[in-house]
Amino acid sequence: MEFQPIQFAAQQYAANKPATAPQPGESGAAFGDFASDFVSTIKHGESQAMHAMSGGADPHALVQALAQTEIAIQTAVTVRDKVVEAYQEILRMPV
């Protein structure tokens, strides 16, 4: 029996490929939900600010909406910084 390493490696790769495939709804959905929540929080803060300027909103609701918007922006900036840091770390890895 002749050992053919390339064919063996290809067969093993094909056999293990489904185990490493991403499952539907894993990280992609989580990021999409994060982005959707971020946008809705920003829009809610803007609408509360517009209502407050026209005199139609409760000042307490405005302060609460602006605080939520500030937290959402700080979270997005933190996530962005971590992604950039991870990318820079990957670039520093030796090949």
ChimeraX attribute file (.defattr): number of C-alpha atoms within 10 A of each C-alpha:
attribute: neighborCount
match mode: 1-to-1
recipient: residues
	/A:1	3
	/A:2	4
	/A:3	7
	/A:4	8
	/A:5	9
	/A:6	9
	/A:7	10
	/A:8	11
	/A:9	11
	/A:10	11
	/A:11	12
	/A:12	11
	/A:13	11
	/A:14	11
	/A:15	10
	/A:16	11
	/A:17	10
	/A:18	10
	/A:19	9
	/A:20	7
	/A:21	8
	/A:22	10
	/A:23	10
	/A:24	8
	/A:25	9
	/A:26	9
	/A:27	11
	/A:28	12
	/A:29	11
	/A:30	11
	/A:31	11
	/A:32	12
	/A:33	12
	/A:34	14
	/A:35	13
	/A:36	11
	/A:37	13
	/A:38	19
	/A:39	14
	/A:40	13
	/A:41	20
	/A:42	18
	/A:43	14
	/A:44	17
	/A:45	22
	/A:46	16
	/A:47	15
	/A:48	22
	/A:49	20
	/A:50	14
	/A:51	15
	/A:52	15
	/A:53	10
	/A:54	9
	/A:55	10
	/A:56	11
	/A:57	15
	/A:58	11
	/A:59	14
	/A:60	9
	/A:61	14
	/A:62	20
	/A:63	14
	/A:64	13
	/A:65	21
	/A:66	19
	/A:67	13
	/A:68	17
	/A:69	21
	/A:70	15
	/A:71	14
	/A:72	18
	/A:73	15
	/A:74	12
	/A:75	13
	/A:76	15
	/A:77	12
	/A:78	12
	/A:79	12
	/A:80	12
	/A:81	12
	/A:82	12
	/A:83	12
	/A:84	12
	/A:85	12
	/A:86	12
	/A:87	11
	/A:88	11
	/A:89	10
	/A:90	10
	/A:91	10
	/A:92	9
	/A:93	7
	/A:94	5
	/A:95	4
